[in-house]
Amino acid sequence: MLRPEEDAVVTAIVLIQAAAERIPEAAQEIADIDGVTEVYSCAGDVDLIALVRVSKHEDLAALVPGKISKVAGVLNTDTHIAFRSYSKRDDEAAFAIGLDDAQ
């Protein structure tokens, strides 16, 4: 069903509210789920943020309600699907285009 991160085409950010006494355990259990690449414990309106990468939307639909939401201590999830990603590395490469010719 789920493929390794390098084959994934759907990226989602899952905001998770968890019972305070279960945050560390829930975070690790979520991190161990196939398709979850990272889990962050946070301050603010949510307790955990999980990055999920799967090959198709149907996999995401099965993963969040079928696995993440069923982890003991998870109270609520809010899923955001990413359309495009940006990184510092991409910016540096874009600004470096043509620099070799200028010197």
NORJO-V766843 format. One line per field, one symbol per residue. phi: phi as a letter, one per 20 degrees, with the letter a starting at -180 (. if undefined). psi: psi as a letter, one per 40 degrees, with the letter a starting at -180 (. if undefined). A space follows every 10 residues. Layout:
# NORJO-V766843
phi: ???
psi: ???
This chain:
# NORJO-V766843
phi: .edggfefcd dcddececfg fdgfffgfff feffoeebcd eceofceccd ecccebgfff fefffecffe fgnfeaccdc eeebdcbggf fffffefnff ffe
psi: diiideeieh hihhhhhihd eedddddddd dehhdhdihh hiiaeidihh hhhididddd ddddddddde hhehdiihhh hhdiiiiddd ddddeehedd de.
